[in-house]
Amino acid sequence: MDTMRDRFIATTSRLLDEDPRLALVLAEISRDGFGPAQRAHPDRVVNVGIREQLLVGAGAGMALTGLRPIVHTFASFLVERPFEQVKLDFGHQGVGGVLVSAGASYDWPAGGFTHMSPGDVALLDTLDDWTVHVPGHPDEAEALLREAAAGEGRVYVRLSVQSNDRARPVGAGTGFTVVREGAGGVVIAVGPMLDNVLAATDGLDATVLYATTVRPFDGAGLRRAVGAHGAADVVVVEPYLAGTSTAAANDALAELPHRVLGLGVGRAELRKYGEMEEHLAAHGLDARGLRERIGAFLRR
């Protein structure tokens, strides 16, 4: 199976052929994959070099001319390093575009902490009117990318090497998808966390919801899953900073007695970089770690 990043390169290259409104801005990352597209569309495929502030500013400038920019690099260089440009050049100027990241929270541990971005979605939460997609499979990444490219708003698409075994329905109006039903609590699995959550909750009396669009947060879908119970126990499992969506879940359930547990990447930096699977285990995001924490929470 190809990776989400492979699918992003192939899909975006086709979209550039199909839609003259689209432009692509790179900062060296994925440059080789987009070589044919750059030769075919030299006026709409621009590599600014290792200049991430310029990367975002150039994309916003293209948006001001009427183009629909797709801006791409590693998450730490796309959201964290040029955050002022994301805030001002896109948000303050009121223009739309599609930010597509790679690297996620620990996709390339050997690159060190400079190439990890567990706080990207939490950082975007400080800004207004961003849609955030976290696909869990290359097919989902393609569908969400096509939808974002055809739209008008500000969209962040977070790609990862980690992937679920199969794709689920995604896109506008889909909301949270019910994957498993139960009466003992609700577990929201975000993007590539789904397979580990399903393994961790096997045999537990819990509803599992699958989320690939986390902003806007599907509060109505969460309330439907909770149903008519007098109280709600909810666990949110995210592949980035733990607790990022806890406030959104609390707001959705404000009229009900409820408890919310946010699981994800811990704040402590892991300095022995190892492999991605070791990071999952260290943060308690493998099936075993999730089973222990979800089970203990729902049994209280």
C-alpha positions in Angstrom: 0.0 0.0 0.0 1.3 3.5 -0.8 1.7 6.0 2.0 -0.5 9.1 2.5 2.4 11.2 1.3 2.8 9.1 -1.8 -1.0 9.5 -2.5 -0.8 13.3 -1.8 2.0 13.7 -4.5 0.1 11.6 -7.1 -3.3 13.2 -6.4 -2.0 16.8 -6.3 -0.1 16.2 -9.5 -3.3 15.1 -11.2 -5.3 18.0 -9.7 -2.7 20.5 -11.1 -3.4 19.1 -14.6 -7.1 19.3 -14.1 -7.6 22.7 -12.4 -5.8 25.8 -13.5 -6.9 27.6 -10.3 -4.6 25.3 -8.2 -1.0 26.2 -7.3 1.6 24.3 -5.2 4.2 25.8 -3.0 7.0 23.6 -1.6 10.0 24.2 0.7 12.3 21.4 -0.6 10.3 18.6 1.1 8.7 16.2 -1.6 10.5 18.2 -4.3 11.6 15.1 -6.2 8.1 13.6 -6.2 6.7 16.8 -7.8 9.4 17.1 -10.4 7.1 16.2 -13.3 4.4 18.5 -12.1 6.9 21.4 -11.8 8.1 20.9 -15.3 4.5 20.7 -16.6 3.3 23.8 -14.6 6.4 26.0 -13.8 4.2 29.0 -13.2 2.0 27.2 -10.6 4.5 24.8 -8.9 7.0 26.8 -6.9 9.8 25.6 -4.6 11.0 28.4 -2.3 13.8 26.4 -0.7 14.3 26.0 3.0 12.4 29.2 3.8 9.2 28.2 5.7 8.0 31.7 6.4 8.3 32.5 2.7 6.5 29.2 1.9 3.4 30.3 3.8 3.6 33.9 2.7 3.9 33.0 -0.9 0.9 30.7 -0.7 -1.2 33.4 0.9 0.0 35.8 -1.8 -1.1 33.4 -4.5 -4.5 33.2 -2.8 -4.8 37.0 -3.0 -4.5 36.7 -6.7 -7.4 34.2 -6.9 -5.4 31.0 -7.0 -6.1 28.1 -4.6 -2.7 27.3 -3.0 -1.6 23.9 -1.7 1.3 24.5 0.7 3.4 21.6 1.8 6.2 20.6 4.1 6.8 18.7 7.4 4.3 19.6 10.1 6.9 21.2 12.3 7.9 23.5 9.5 4.4 24.2 8.2 2.6 25.1 11.4 5.1 25.7 14.2 8.0 27.6 12.5 5.9 30.0 10.3 3.0 30.3 12.7 2.9 34.1 12.5 2.5 33.8 8.7 -0.3 31.3 9.1 -2.0 33.6 11.5 -1.6 36.8 9.6 -1.1 36.0 5.9 -4.0 33.5 5.7 -6.2 34.3 8.8 -5.8 38.1 9.1 -6.0 38.7 5.4 -9.0 36.4 5.1 -7.8 34.2 2.3 -8.2 30.4 1.9 -5.7 27.7 1.1 -4.7 24.1 1.9 -1.8 23.3 4.2 -0.7 19.7 3.8 1.8 18.3 6.3 4.0 15.2 6.5 5.9 13.9 9.4 3.1 14.1 12.0 4.1 13.6 15.6 7.0 11.1 15.3 6.9 9.6 11.8 10.6 10.1 11.3 12.1 9.7 14.8 15.7 9.7 13.5 15.1 13.3 12.4 14.9 14.3 16.0 12.5 16.7 17.8 12.9 19.3 15.1 11.0 17.0 12.8 8.2 16.2 15.2 5.0 18.2 15.7 2.7 16.8 18.3 1.4 20.3 19.0 0.3 21.4 15.5 -3.5 20.9 15.9 -3.5 22.5 19.3 -1.6 25.5 17.9 -4.1 25.8 15.0 -6.9 25.7 17.6 -5.8 29.2 18.7 -6.9 30.5 15.2 -10.4 31.0 13.8 -12.1 29.1 11.1 -9.7 26.4 10.2 -10.9 23.0 9.1 -8.6 20.2 10.2 -8.5 16.7 8.6 -6.6 13.8 10.0 -6.9 10.9 7.6 -6.2 7.4 8.7 -5.6 5.8 5.3 -4.3 6.9 1.9 -7.7 6.6 0.3 -9.1 8.9 3.0 -6.2 11.3 2.4 -7.0 11.5 -1.3 -10.7 12.1 -0.7 -10.1 14.8 1.9 -7.4 16.5 -0.3 -9.7 16.6 -3.3 -12.5 18.1 -1.2 -10.1 20.7 0.3 -8.7 21.6 -3.1 -12.1 22.2 -4.6 -13.2 24.4 -1.7 -12.6 28.0 -0.6 -11.7 28.0 3.1 -8.6 27.4 5.2 -7.9 23.7 5.5 -5.1 21.7 7.3 -4.6 18.1 6.1 -2.3 16.1 8.5 -0.7 13.2 6.8 1.1 10.3 8.6 3.1 7.2 7.8 0.9 5.4 10.3 -2.2 4.0 8.7 -5.3 1.8 9.4 -5.8 -1.4 7.5 -8.8 -0.1 5.6 -10.4 3.2 4.6 -13.7 4.5 6.0 -16.2 6.9 4.5 -15.0 10.5 4.8 -15.8 14.0 3.5 -18.3 16.8 3.9 -21.3 15.9 6.1 -19.8 12.6 7.2 -19.1 13.6 10.8 -18.0 11.0 13.3 -18.6 7.4 12.0 -20.0 4.8 14.4 -17.6 1.8 14.0 -18.8 -0.2 17.0 -21.7 0.2 19.4 -21.9 -0.3 23.2 -23.4 1.1 26.3 -20.5 1.5 28.6 -18.9 4.7 27.2 -17.8 6.3 24.0 -14.2 6.2 22.6 -13.4 8.6 19.7 -10.5 7.3 17.6 -8.9 10.0 15.4 -7.3 9.1 12.1 -4.5 6.5 12.3 -5.5 5.6 15.9 -8.5 3.6 14.9 -6.9 0.1 14.5 -5.2 0.4 17.8 -8.4 1.6 19.5 -10.4 -1.2 18.0 -7.9 -3.8 19.3 -7.8 -2.1 22.7 -11.6 -2.0 23.1 -12.2 -5.5 21.9 -14.6 -7.1 24.4 -15.4 -3.8 26.1 -19.0 -2.5 26.2 -18.1 0.8 24.5 -19.1 2.7 21.4 -16.2 3.5 19.1 -16.5 6.6 16.9 -14.1 7.3 14.0 -13.0 10.9 13.3 -11.0 12.1 10.3 -12.3 15.7 10.5 -11.6 17.1 14.0 -12.3 20.7 13.3 -15.0 21.6 13.2 -15.6 19.1 16.0 -18.7 16.9 15.5 -20.4 17.7 18.8 -23.8 16.6 17.5 -22.4 13.2 16.5 -20.9 12.8 20.0 -24.2 13.6 21.6 -26.0 11.1 19.4 -23.5 8.4 20.5 -24.0 9.2 24.1 -27.7 8.9 23.6 -30.2 9.2 26.4 -27.9 8.1 29.2 -27.9 10.2 32.4 -24.2 10.6 32.3 -21.4 10.2 29.7 -17.9 8.7 29.8 -15.9 9.7 26.8 -12.3 8.9 25.8 -10.7 10.9 22.9 -7.6 9.2 21.4 -5.6 11.5 19.1 -2.3 11.0 17.3 -1.0 14.4 18.6 -0.9 16.3 21.9 -3.0 14.6 24.5 -6.1 16.6 25.4 -6.2 18.7 22.3 -9.9 18.0 21.8 -10.9 17.6 25.4 -12.4 21.2 25.5 -14.4 20.6 22.4 -15.8 17.3 23.8 -16.6 19.1 27.1 -18.4 21.9 25.2 -20.4 19.3 23.2 -21.6 17.7 26.5 -22.1 20.8 28.5 -25.7 19.9 29.3 -24.9 16.4 30.5 -23.0 15.1 33.5 -19.9 13.7 31.9 -16.2 12.7 32.2 -13.7 13.1 29.4 -10.3 11.4 29.1 -7.9 12.8 26.5 -5.2 10.4 25.3 -2.5 11.2 22.9 1.2 12.3 22.7 2.6 13.3 26.1 4.2 16.7 26.7 7.5 15.2 27.8 10.1 15.0 25.0 11.4 11.5 24.4 15.1 12.0 23.6 15.9 8.4 22.7 14.3 8.5 19.3 14.0 4.8 18.4 11.3 3.8 15.9 7.7 5.0 15.5 6.3 1.8 17.2 8.4 2.6 20.2 7.0 6.1 20.4 3.5 4.7 20.2 4.3 2.4 23.1 6.0 5.1 25.1 3.0 7.4 24.8 0.6 4.5 25.6 -0.9 4.7 22.2 -0.3 1.1 21.2 -3.1 -1.4 21.7 -1.8 -2.6 25.1 -1.3 0.9 26.5 -4.7 2.0 25.3 -6.4 -1.1 26.7 -5.0 -0.4 30.2 -6.0 3.3 30.3 -9.4 3.1 28.5 -10.4 0.0 30.5 -9.5 1.6 33.8 -11.3 4.8 32.9 -14.5 3.1 31.8 -14.6 0.8 34.8 -14.6 3.7 37.4 
